[in-house]
Structure formats: C-alpha cells, structure tokens
Amino acid sequence: MLHRVRAAVPFLYGLGLVWLNAYLVRHVFFLTFTGATHSMHGYWMALGRVLGDSWWRPQWVSYWAGGMPAELTYSPLVPWLGWHFGIYAVLAVVFVLGPAAAYWMAWQITGKPGWSFVAGLAYSLLSPTELIQPDAAFGWIRLLEPRRMYLTLIWDEAPHQLALAFVCIAAGAWARGWRGVAIAAIVLAALANPFGITAALLFALSFPQKLVPGTGFLAYLIVCPFYPPSLLGILQANGQLAPESAWTWTSWLALLIVAAGFAIVWHFARELRFFALLAWLTTAQVILFYRWDIHFLQQPGRYKSEMELALVLLAVFAFEKVLRGRPKWLLIGLAVLGTIGATQQVIRHRKFARNAIKQADPTAIIEYRAAQAVQGTVFTGGSLAHWMNAFADVRQYSGGSYATAPNIMQQKLSLELMAEPSWEKFVQRMQAVGVDSVLIPGLQSPEFWKPFAKDVLAGHLPIQWEERDTRLYTIPGVKPAVEWTASGHARAQGGVIHVNWDPDWHAYANGASVPTHKNEWGQLVVEAQGGVEIVYEPRWLTRIVSIIGIGLAVLYGKSGLSKLGQEG
C-alpha cells in the first residue's frame, strides 16, 4: 500500500501545479473578449473565423498583406483551437500547461519529483528574468510580478508559451525513452509557433543524452506544409527590414560569443549540465541583444520566455545540490518559509488576474466600428489591421505577421507609408497597388499603437468614415479590378491584378492558359487582353511528404517503444 502511495506522489505534484495555475485564471476560461486590443488575440480570432476547419488544406487567403497562402499567415494550432473552444479558454489552458510541462521534463531528467515540483511552483509564481533583463526599471519587487500571466493572457506570447510547453514535454518524453511521443510533441510545438522549432534546437544542444538525428528530421517532414523550404528566404528577406532580426557582421560576433560560452559551460558543468547549458544559450541571446545590440537569431528578445524557464530550473536544482545532506530541520524550515511566500504570491497573482483580465464589449471598440465601415481594399496598421477581420471580411493591403509576409515590396511600401511621405506620394503608391481606402488613427484615437507617424492625408482626401479621431479616406481613381468568385478564384481584366504574385496562381482566357509574372510591386500580371479567370492551384507535395513523415514517425516510435519494453 505504501509503495502505491509513493508511486502516486509524483503525479499528485503534477496535478497540484495544474490545479494551482487553473485556480489563478479560472474566470478566464469563460471570457469571450477582454479589450486587450494591443495583443495578437484578434488576429488569431480572425484566422479562426476566416479559415475554420479548412485551415489544414492549401488555399489562398486574401484578407492580409495583399493576400498569401494560408500556411504563411500564422502557425495554425492556436487559431484553430481558438475557433473551436474560444481563444481565451485556449490561452488559459496554455497558462496552466506551462508549469506542468516544465515539472514533467525536470522530473524525467533528474528523477527528483519533489524538487521538480519546487521548480514548477517557482516557474508559476516568480519572474527571475526581471532581475537580469527587466522589462522596465530594475526592482527586486519585479521578481514577484505575474509576468508569465501578462505575456500569456494579455500580451501575445501564448503561441510561444504553448510551443515551449510542448518542447518540455518532448524533452521529458525523450528522457523517458518515448521517441514517438517526443516527435509528436515537437510537431505540436512547431504547429504552435516558429519559436517551437528554435527552442527545440536549443534544448537538443543542451540535452544530457544523445539525440537520434532522425527525430528532428521526421518532425520537420510532418510540419513541412506550414514551414516549406521557401519560407527560409521569406524570413531572411523580411528579417532584413527589422533591426532586431537583420543579419550583420556583428551577428558572427554574437554567434562566436555564444559558442565559446557554450564550450566553457559544457566543460565545467557536470551534474547540472543540461540546465546550465540551456540557461547560457537563452540568457546570452537576450543579454547580447539588449545590452550590446548584437544577435544572430531573429527577434532575440523573445527568448526571455525560454530564459525564464531555464533560470528557474538551474536555480532550483543548484539550490538542491547545496542543501543535499543538510539537517532535516533546515529543510523543513525552508519548506515552511517557501509555503508562506507561495501563498502570498498566489494571492497577488489571483488579484492581478481578477482585476486586469475582465470581460469587455467588443462592439464598443474602434476596431469593431472600423470593420463595419470598410469596403473594398484598405491599408492601415496596428490593432486595426489585426482585429478587423475578427468582426468582418476586410481585404487588406496590411496586417498579418510581418515575418512571413510573402511580398517583400508590400512590406517595404508599408514601412515607407507609415513614416511621413507626402500625401501625393501616398496616393500614388496606393493607386499603384489597387488600394481604394486608407484607415488612419489620429493621436486621440483609442487605437493602441498609432502606427502612422503623421496623418498626411488630412485635408487632402475625402473622408468616407470618421469616429473618435480615426478616419477612413477614399483613394481616388481606384476601381475594383478583381471580382472574387470564391477563395482563390476570381475574374479580372488582363494586365495587373492587384493581388500578391505566387507561383501557384494560374490564369485562363477562354479556357486556355495564359502566361503570368509579377511587377515591380510584387503583384500578379496576366499577359492577356480582356477578361481572364485567375485560379490559385496549390501543389500538394508538402502534404504528401507530411503523410509519409507521419508513417515513418509511427514506425520509428513503435520501434523505440518495443526496444524500451524489451529492456524493461
């Protein structure tokens, strides 16, 4: 009987972490809108509304950035789950899953469920990154702030947090010998967010056991429809437009520093090698970027999520090593003090969740109001671009996830027009790409980001709609050039078609195929006179490869489990 109780204790630890985090955010499971329009929540809601269950098949989406293949819009898992279960319920589950997954990984790697529970508890209630690289001014009190709760439920890091949780599950499964489970978890991490891929690489580099190279390869085969090889070129081109992602000569210096530090930690660390290496790889990325503005990975500041987890694990198990063999009275005393502190943190975090995350009326926000007013194709930015399609079908030459936008000229033009061009140049550019309206929030607009440096169109163009210092201007001389008959099917006149070019666009005149190419703005040009039909005819090669990858992964996982059973 006692043996069974002891065997159940590690699982009770995990259930305890699930219960604790679910208690902290219990009301969030039932919310439908919180008013946090400065987040990406609206974009995920919009993707779910637009794509629904059709997400998993190749198709053209014309509602962001001038149009793009569905697989380039965003990682599918969070929008798809949000469509089925409600986005805030999904965010709450992500918040609950993170510490439980961290606990599972630590338990499987160290074999110490008690201290792994302490690590999961610390990860739930503390924010150590605020002591090394604070989001604002340094202060010891910031260690106690609910940073992970803010990032997951108010800001827009939920897909990243979900990916990190799945990577933890993968690492724990690999330590357990469950190769198939490890592959499945890596696949889910990649489907949750691209940071799941880089996080998996960082974990693999730090892992204390030899990894089979085929694991990551099989996982990539499965997710390749959403990460085709062509995406690398898109990421590189768009990354060069953002200072935090552009590769420069200093990137080689950053890579050298991280590699040298990795070698040093590998040499000197023994018992805590995995945690020490992971802490170095993640912390170095963040510090080098924020302190010296050098990096070799895109968006290096975002690795504070991995850094937080790694620092907690390293600190807790280093503390365990120091306390090993100490008197029981000391351990009991520390446990009592820790329980008192944890109780106060639970109260603090619950109060924050209750006060900062509330139900709001979506119909009152400027993003909803604008979505009802826009007709045709609009150019805008900020939360307006991210949220409008959550409420209505709005075709945009803006919005979306900039890193995967397929038309680099659309990205360059967007940056140019959000600066301070002349109003004549603004109009000329919009006419050239077929945009017939522009939505600009003024300084007093409730739109959060205020993406335009100045409203250069004020006083020069007719206002189609105006509310709360937010104006929708009509661009003269632009007539609808495309009549959409279905998603990826349209009728138009030959010549320039105002939609982003893609090699899978095909044009037909009188049933015969006609040549196509792209113009200087990266838009589709059909070499024909008169009416034509344009059809998006995507290739299914990556889907076929994915199916093959799933079959190989099943065989690989079964062989691993069979071997594990024989060893047992």
Secondary structure, DSSP 8 states (H G I E B T S, - for coil): -HHHHHHHHHHHHHHHHHHHHHHHTGGGGG-S----TTSSHHHHHHHHHHHGGGGGS--EE-SSTT-EEGGGT--SHHHHHHHHH-HHHHHHHHHHHHHHHHHHHHHHHHS-HHHHHHHHHHHHH--THHHHS-SSS--GGGGGS-HHHHHHHTSS-HHHHHHHHHHHHHHHHHHHT-HHHHHHHHHHHHHH-THHHHHHHHHHHH-SS---THHHHHHHHHHTTTS-THHHHHHHHHHTTSTTT---HHHHHHHHHHHHHHHHHHHH--TTHHHHHHHHHHHHHHHHHHHH---SSSSGGGGHHHHHHHHHHHHHHHHHHHHTT--HHHHHHHHHHHHHHHHHHHHHHHHHHHHHS----GGGSHHHHHHHH--SEEE--HHHHHHGGGTS--EESS-S-GGG-S-HHHHHHHHHHTS---HHHHHHHHHHTT--EEEEE-TTSS-SS---S--TTTTTS-EEEEETTEEEEE-TT----EEEEETTEEEEEEEEEEEE--TTEEEEETTEEE-EEE-TTSEEEEEEEEEEEEEE----HHHHHHHHHHHHHHHHHHHHHHHHHHH-
